[in-house]
């Protein structure tokens, strides 16, 4: 009979251990979910900041290029007109094919 009591107590101990293990695994899964969500959000914010920075840099570079072209056209209007005519002619020839 004492053997039966030992088996029952060890079975009860195992069941308690399994229940504790289930709780620990569930807690670990929740922790991993939270960590993954936080990591993805952080990466998303970092990429968003990088994209905004690149966009600002491209806009600033475009503005500088437009100003340089404007100064060049003001300095040499006849040359700018001839270049524009040549580009238009070549573009028209290429599109007509």
N, C-alpha and C positions, 0 to 999 in steps of 0.2 A: 504494500500500500504506500509506503514511503517513496517508492520509485515512481508511482503515479503522481504523487504530490510534487516531486522534483520535476517531472516532465511538464506538469501543468504550470508550475512557476517559471520554468524556463521558456515555455511557450508564451506565457503572459509577458515575460521580460523581452522576448523577441518581438512580440506585437508592439510593445511600447517603444522599442528601439526603431522598428519600421515606421511607426507613426512619427517619431521624432525626425527620422531621416526624411520622410515625406515633407514635413514642415520645413526642414533645412533646405531641401532641394527647391521647394516652392519659393522660399525666400531668396535663394540664389538666382533663380530664374527672374524674379521680379527685379532684383538688383542688376542683373545683366540687361534686362529690357530698359531700365532707367539709364544705365550707362550708355547703351547703344543709342537711345533717343537723344541723350545729351551730346554724345559725340557727333551724331548726324546734324544736330542743330548747330553745333559749334562749327562744323565743316561748312555747312550751308551759309552761315553768317560770314565766315572767312572768304568763301567764294564770292558772296554778294559784295563784300567790301572790295575785293580785288576787281570785280567786274566794273564797279562804279569808278574805281581809280583808273582803270584802263580807258573807260569811256571819257572821263575828264581829260586824260592825256591826249587821246585821239582828237577830241574837240579842240583842245588848245593848239595842237599841232596843225590841225586844219585851219584854224584862225590865223596862225602865223604864216602858213603857206598862202592863204588868200591875201593877207596884207603884203607879202613879198611880191605876189603877182600883180597886185594893184599898184605898188610902187614902180614895178618894171613897166607896166602899161603906161603909167603917167610919164615915166622917163623917156620911153621910146614908143609913142603911139603908132607911128607908121610901121615899125617892125611888128608890133603886136597885131595890127590889122593884116599884114601879109601872112603872118603865122596862122592867124585864124582862118583866112581864106584858103591857105594850103591844107590845113587840117580838114576843113569843110569839104574841099574838093576831093581829097583822098578818101574821106569817109563816105561821100556820095558814090564814088567809083566802086568802093568795096561793097556797099549795100546794093548797088544796082546789079550785081552778079548773081 
